[in-house]
Amino acid sequence: MEYLKTLADRAGLSGSWESWDLQYRVLAVMLGLLAVHFMLRRLGPAVVRILRPLLFLVLVLVALFALYPSATCSIEFLSKLPILCAH
């Protein structure tokens, strides 16, 4: 771990994000995006499969709100959502 800290100090990466050189910032952003891309490709289908019932319920609630907004806001647990039912 000390070796990694020494390397970071030599590259000037031990300070805040603003103190990093532009090339290191671009490299960090690109590596982060690449890691997210691979995680989404690997985990995306499994997560969608697991969350399919929840996604269906959310879709039904959005459709119900689009058709009957006042009736949807009369449901107790939905009336507590400030985004959905702003008074």
Secondary structure, DSSP 8 states (H G I E B T S, - for coil): -HHHHHHHHHHT-SS-GGGS-HHHHHHHHHHHHHHHHHHHHHHHHHHHHHHHHHHHHHHHHHHHHHH-HHHHHTSHHHHT-TTTS--
